[in-house]
Amino acid sequence: MSPPASLPPPAPAGTPLADLLESATFAPPAPAPPPPTPAAILSAWSHLRSAAPSPAAALAALETLHLHRRSLRLSSAHLELLLPLLPLHPRLVSPLLATCPRLLPNYSLPFASLPLAPRLLLLGALATAKTSKNSTSNGSSGSPSTGNLGSDHGGDDPVVAVSRILENMEQTSETSDGIDHLALAGIGHALACADELHFGRILVSLVRICGRIGDVGVAVRVLKLVDWLVSGFVESRRMRKVQVLFEVISPEKCESEGYVLFPAVMAACGGLRALRVASVRHRLDFAPRLKEAPERTIRFAARRAAVEGRPDDDQRHVLLQCVALGLTQCGPVASNDSVLRCVLMALLEELLPLPRLLRISVKSPDENSAELAKNQVMQHQDSVLFKEAGPVTGVLCNQYSFADEKTKDYVETRVCEYAQELYHHLRAAVLLHQAKRNGLLAEIDKIAEAAFFMIVSFAAEVAKHRLDANSSGGFQPEVAVRILVEFSCVEHLRRLRLPEYTEAIRRAVVVNQDNAAASALFVESMPSCAELTTKPDLLTGTRYICYTDEVQTSRILFYLRVMPTCINLIPTHLIRDKLSPVIFLYIQHSNEKITRAVHSVMVSFLSSGNDTDQDDRVALKEQLAFDYIRRSLEAYPGVTPFDGLASGVAALVRHLPAKSPAILFCIHSLVVKAKDLCSTAMIQDRSLWRSWEESTEPCKKILDLLLRLIFLADIQSFSYLLKELAEFVTSLPKEGQDVLLDDMHAHVAESDDVVRKPVLVSWLQSLSYISSQADVRESRNNAKNARSAGGVELSLNRTIARL
């Protein structure tokens, strides 16, 4: 049995049944309006008393009285004013009359001329009045004659009249559209007053009629009606009626009578809720068999919903919806495979049908169709189904926590498939509608946010039960990967970092970084380059540029952020075949978050080690380093973040073998880039060297990086770096040479590297000498001595070579 969970709060005490049933949702009844002013009520009655009130004035007066009906205390005089208006305005007048049932038996009511709902409401009020009168007079359950119902409605007994009306509706093809909150309130009062025989008859007819209607709004009202009934029976100690109710909706009765099941399951949930509320409120302990009866009906209906019917079967859709909605109101039930599957299907297909709505929006790209799709989305937002998605998610998690391993695996797989389907359709919808600004995406986003919360909440529950060291099912790496795949698919929808999100991803990442199988599965789950550069299947005739695909970009960003945590365990062949193509597809992406994440992955890879294939990994590092440096510098300055580039260069120099060709290429490429950037900067800013120390120019950053490499490069690459730097410095004008030499002197002076520092001091002295000699030779060159100049150039090259 699942642990106790809090039930939704009951309606405020004293709420009239018709008001309780007015809303077809589980929201509490709207509070009564502020008390009316005496003048407003007096004015309304005054209009009704006038000899010939205009129809508009009479309607306005009735609307005022109807609005404040909970505050009114009607007398016989008031009823004499209202009764003539009953045939004209039955839906306004009948609720007013129903507030004073004790007076109704004194008047003849025109039942034959009334629509179904007001007729049933007044019959229910009469039944209440007669029962109350009999209880105060002799305590009997009979109903004294009033002589105002007519033979067609059961003579003098309003309960019999209600029974016959419903039996006629059940047996004929008469429309059932009139079964609204007023009609159900009347039926409810009749059921509360009926003897056991008529109670069963009315209940059977009600179940059959509501099943024929096939509307979830009616089903919600049935649950609230039965909750009200059973609560009253428990308080008045009429437990036999509770037993009869559960017998009428038992699995055996449902099967033998061929009921449409959704009214029965809602009645079961309403009855179970009433028992649980009463057990808490009145500290009652009901017989186990009584509490088990409604749960049997719920399991029976769930089993039928989960396995029967075609996908387009309307009755099955409504039954799925009702099982899920009902379970949010009655509290937890015993863990059951069919109940869990039913709730899962209802949540993914009925309450959060976002993939279907997105598919509709994409398949109908013109403006009229987009408006229709938008209306469908808004209509779903207003439905009780969408409003209860959160509580149904709670039911799903509760049932999941007690399921067996096989069922858990099935549910996890279905939720992961839902997240992936949502991702594919959301990609297409955003690409298609974003530029149109037709408001459709804003409305879709509200349902998408609920879908995100559902996926995260469920993933947190999965992580708690399956990614725990003491999990009964043992270690299962695919569970962690499923969670990460789900989160990658809905990354575009993440607005807040929920505690559930943080905890679930923490557990999944811990598993990933400690297990080679999980790490490999994670990389394999990442979309390939072919997928990333191909437009969604649902889009036709649309030019596709992967960099503009925001939903896909968010997903790849998620993968790139997680990848460094497990890069050590990823097999080298997967890095080569799956990960590196994605890295180089996105390394020049316009989104800074993407490029930073790409550099972070490269730093992690270059720094990683793998004992099982160390030689292959080193070879791949060298191979990828060339492309990494080339592509990064191509986009600098611009989309390449300098911090990411600097970290990548440092990792490359530290972790590749000594005097690796990739290290030499990196050094050479940085020097070439520095030359280009300095040339451009000197043209654009003639005061570049005078403000060098405070400069934030890209050329300054690259040169600072080269100076840092002096103390990072291996000894065998060290000489090559000094040669490249010497050539660069001597190519600059004298002002630039002096600034850079000062910079290098400062770096060397601050160093505590006892191996390199003596070499660097000697090298700087020589470089300073060359710089000063170059200045002298430049003066001599002004004499245009071509022969001497050639000799100077040759001497300079030899000196640099010695350095």
KAKACOR-V581751 format. One record per run of one state. SS is the DSSP state (~ for helix, > for strand, _ for the rest). FROM is the first residue (numbers start at 1). TO is the last residue. If there is no record, write none. Layout:
ss:SS from:FROM to:TO
ss:SS from:FROM to:TO
//
This chain:
ss:_ from:1 to:16
ss:~ from:17 to:22
ss:_ from:23 to:37
ss:~ from:38 to:49
ss:_ from:50 to:54
ss:~ from:55 to:67
ss:_ from:68 to:68
ss:~ from:69 to:71
ss:_ from:72 to:75
ss:~ from:76 to:83
ss:_ from:84 to:89
ss:~ from:90 to:98
ss:_ from:99 to:100
ss:~ from:101 to:104
ss:_ from:105 to:110
ss:~ from:111 to:113
ss:_ from:114 to:115
ss:~ from:116 to:137
ss:_ from:138 to:150
ss:~ from:151 to:153
ss:_ from:154 to:157
ss:~ from:158 to:171
ss:_ from:172 to:180
ss:~ from:181 to:193
ss:_ from:194 to:195
ss:~ from:196 to:213
ss:_ from:214 to:215
ss:~ from:216 to:235
ss:_ from:236 to:238
ss:~ from:239 to:248
ss:_ from:249 to:250
ss:~ from:251 to:257
ss:_ from:258 to:260
ss:~ from:261 to:281
ss:_ from:282 to:287
ss:~ from:288 to:307
ss:_ from:308 to:313
ss:~ from:314 to:330
ss:_ from:331 to:336
ss:~ from:337 to:351
ss:_ from:352 to:353
ss:~ from:354 to:363
ss:_ from:364 to:366
ss:~ from:367 to:381
ss:_ from:382 to:383
ss:~ from:384 to:387
ss:_ from:388 to:388
ss:~ from:389 to:401
ss:_ from:402 to:404
ss:~ from:405 to:433
ss:_ from:434 to:439
ss:~ from:440 to:466
ss:_ from:467 to:476
ss:~ from:477 to:489
ss:_ from:490 to:490
ss:~ from:491 to:493
ss:_ from:494 to:498
ss:~ from:499 to:514
ss:_ from:515 to:515
ss:~ from:516 to:525
ss:_ from:526 to:528
ss:~ from:529 to:532
ss:_ from:533 to:545
ss:~ from:546 to:548
ss:_ from:549 to:549
ss:~ from:550 to:563
ss:_ from:564 to:566
ss:~ from:567 to:569
ss:_ from:570 to:571
ss:~ from:572 to:586
ss:_ from:587 to:591
ss:~ from:592 to:607
ss:_ from:608 to:610
ss:~ from:611 to:634
ss:_ from:635 to:641
ss:~ from:642 to:655
ss:_ from:656 to:660
ss:~ from:661 to:684
ss:_ from:685 to:697
ss:~ from:698 to:709
ss:_ from:710 to:714
ss:~ from:715 to:730
ss:_ from:731 to:733
ss:~ from:734 to:750
ss:_ from:751 to:755
ss:~ from:756 to:781
ss:_ from:782 to:785
ss:~ from:786 to:802
ss:_ from:803 to:803
//
